[in-house]
Amino acid sequence: MSHTPETPNANPPAPVEPARPAGYTSHRQASIWRTVVSIAWAFFGVRKGADYEEDIKQLNIFHIIFVGLAGGFALVIALMLLAKWATA
């Protein structure tokens, strides 16, 4: 039987990150402002494919849902006010 002595200066194993729910992105990667910019470009329909792929990796799904709903609501209100102004 061979015995391998432990070296005192061996590097400890890297810490294992706990499992996260689907759609979770850490705070240092996700930001509300980045989400707002991405959703604004998506509303105009001028988002590049490479930027879209990067957003998928870095944005938090909960931020996307919140900002998308708020943006949609704001767009509907703006269109209603525009229609009211145009018919006045």
C-alpha positions in Angstrom: 0.0 0.0 0.0 1.4 3.4 -0.9 0.9 6.3 1.4 0.8 9.8 -0.1 1.7 12.4 2.5 -0.5 15.5 2.5 1.3 18.7 1.6 0.7 21.5 4.1 0.6 24.2 1.4 -2.0 22.5 -0.8 -4.8 24.8 -2.1 -8.2 24.2 -0.5 -11.0 23.3 -2.9 -12.9 26.2 -4.4 -16.2 26.9 -2.6 -19.2 25.5 -4.4 -21.9 28.1 -5.2 -25.4 27.1 -3.9 -28.0 26.2 -6.5 -30.1 29.1 -7.7 -33.7 29.1 -9.1 -34.1 29.3 -12.8 -33.8 32.9 -14.1 -31.8 34.0 -11.1 -28.8 36.3 -11.9 -26.5 37.7 -9.2 -26.8 41.4 -8.4 -23.3 42.2 -9.7 -24.4 40.9 -13.2 -28.0 42.2 -13.2 -29.0 45.8 -12.9 -32.4 47.5 -13.3 -30.9 50.2 -15.6 -29.4 47.6 -18.0 -32.8 45.9 -18.0 -34.6 49.1 -18.8 -32.3 49.8 -21.7 -32.7 46.3 -23.1 -36.5 46.5 -22.9 -36.6 49.9 -24.5 -34.6 48.7 -27.4 -36.8 45.6 -27.6 -39.9 47.9 -27.7 -38.4 49.7 -30.7 -37.5 46.3 -32.3 -33.9 47.2 -33.0 -31.9 44.8 -30.8 -28.9 43.0 -32.2 -28.7 39.2 -31.9 -25.3 39.3 -30.1 -26.7 41.8 -27.6 -29.8 39.7 -27.1 -27.6 36.6 -26.3 -25.6 38.7 -23.8 -28.7 39.9 -22.1 -30.1 36.4 -21.8 -27.0 35.5 -19.8 -26.8 38.6 -17.6 -30.3 39.9 -16.9 -32.6 38.8 -14.1 -35.9 37.3 -15.3 -37.8 39.1 -12.5 -36.4 42.5 -13.6 -37.3 41.7 -17.2 -40.9 40.9 -16.3 -41.3 44.0 -14.0 -39.8 46.4 -16.5 -41.7 44.9 -19.4 -45.0 45.3 -17.7 -44.2 48.8 -16.5 -43.1 49.8 -20.0 -46.2 48.3 -21.6 -48.4 50.1 -19.1 -46.6 53.4 -19.8 -46.9 52.9 -23.5 -50.7 52.3 -23.3 -51.1 55.4 -21.1 -49.0 57.5 -23.5 -51.0 56.3 -26.5 -54.3 57.1 -24.7 -53.1 60.6 -23.8 -51.9 61.2 -27.4 -55.3 60.0 -28.7 -57.1 62.3 -26.3 -54.9 65.3 -27.3 -55.4 64.6 -31.0 -59.2 64.4 -30.7 -59.5 67.5 -28.5 
